[in-house]
Amino acid sequence: MQRLVLGNWKMHLAAGETAAFLRDLLPRLPRRADREIAVAPPFTSLPAARAVLGDGPVALAAQDVFWEDGGAYTGEIS
């Protein structure tokens, strides 16, 4: 079974900040065949993340929407 390592940052980064974060993160990630790595930025940052990630080894995941203005709603954005 392949392991999945997935990170999200809730609603904390705008699109430009997401792109900068990923450009800094990618070279630091280990390349291991026994696990898949994915990131789940806020929905509003998906295009910026896709532009940085391209077809590389890090997968792009998505979060859905939530009705609150803010808070720690895992897997949700407002």
C-alpha positions in Angstrom: 0.0 0.0 0.0 1.3 3.4 -0.9 1.2 6.1 1.7 -0.3 9.6 1.1 1.1 12.7 2.7 -1.2 15.6 2.2 -1.0 19.1 3.5 -3.5 22.0 3.5 -3.3 25.5 4.8 -7.0 26.3 5.2 -7.7 29.9 4.2 -4.3 31.4 5.2 -2.7 32.2 1.8 -3.9 34.1 -1.2 -3.1 33.0 -4.7 0.3 34.8 -5.0 1.3 33.6 -1.6 0.4 30.1 -2.4 2.6 30.2 -5.5 5.5 31.6 -3.6 5.0 29.0 -0.8 5.0 26.1 -3.3 8.1 27.4 -5.1 9.9 27.4 -1.8 8.4 24.0 -0.7 9.0 21.9 -3.8 12.8 21.7 -3.6 12.6 20.7 0.0 10.4 17.7 -0.4 12.0 14.2 -0.5 11.4 12.1 -3.5 10.2 8.7 -2.3 8.6 5.9 -4.3 6.7 4.5 -1.3 4.5 7.6 -0.8 2.4 10.1 -2.8 2.6 13.8 -1.8 -0.3 16.1 -2.4 -1.2 19.7 -1.4 -4.7 21.2 -0.9 -4.6 24.9 -1.1 -7.7 27.1 -0.7 -10.1 26.8 -3.7 -9.2 30.4 -4.7 -5.5 29.3 -5.1 -6.0 26.2 -7.2 -5.0 27.9 -10.5 -1.9 29.4 -9.0 -0.9 26.1 -7.4 -1.5 24.2 -10.7 0.7 26.7 -12.5 3.6 26.0 -10.0 3.1 22.2 -9.7 2.5 21.5 -13.4 2.7 17.8 -14.0 5.4 17.2 -11.4 5.5 14.7 -8.6 3.3 16.6 -6.2 -0.5 16.1 -6.7 -3.0 18.9 -6.4 -6.1 18.3 -4.2 -9.1 20.6 -3.5 -11.1 21.7 -0.5 -14.8 22.5 -0.7 -16.7 25.6 0.5 -18.1 26.4 4.0 -20.6 29.0 5.0 -18.6 30.5 8.0 -16.5 33.6 7.3 -13.4 32.0 8.9 -12.2 29.3 11.3 -10.5 25.9 11.5 -13.0 24.0 9.3 -10.8 21.2 8.0 -11.4 20.6 4.3 -13.5 23.8 4.0 -13.0 27.3 2.7 -15.2 30.3 3.2 
